[in-house]
Amino acid sequence: QVQVAESGGGLVQAGESLRLSCTTPGSSIDDYAMGWFRHVPGQGREGRACIDWNGRSTYIPDDVKGRFTVTKDNANNTLYLQMNELKPDDTGMYFCARDRKFRRVGVRRCSFESVYWGQGTQVTVSS
């Protein structure tokens, strides 16, 4: 079983920034695509930013494009989500996921068949 641990959530005002971090203690992220998802009540989890195993391909949905950036730091075994110009609509529980597929190329719409999930970190943006 792969453990996934997120950190960095919090309460901020609209327009401010947050950086989320995700690690997988005891296992490497080097060969796996990863992503950030937000829980939407009644709809499940929506992809916010995903990156393939070697960092060459990313997916950022249109509603956060230009504000959210995902990076994969293999040397530090950490995935980051930099969120700028936050809006109240960005509020939610954010989950990190590590793909179970070895060396997935391309992360179209964050469509992973099976992943390991973290416990989530809450992001709250006040107006």
Salt bridges, closest charged atoms under 4 A:
ASP31 OD1 - ARG103 NE 3.01
GLU46 OE2 - ARG38 NH2 2.42
GLU46 OE1 - ARG48 NH2 3.59
ASP62 OD1 - LYS65 NZ 3.35
ASP63 OD2 - ARG48 NH1 2.96
ASP90 OD2 - ARG67 NH1 2.77
ASP99 OD2 - ARG104 NE 2.47
GLU113 OE1 - ARG104 NH2 2.59
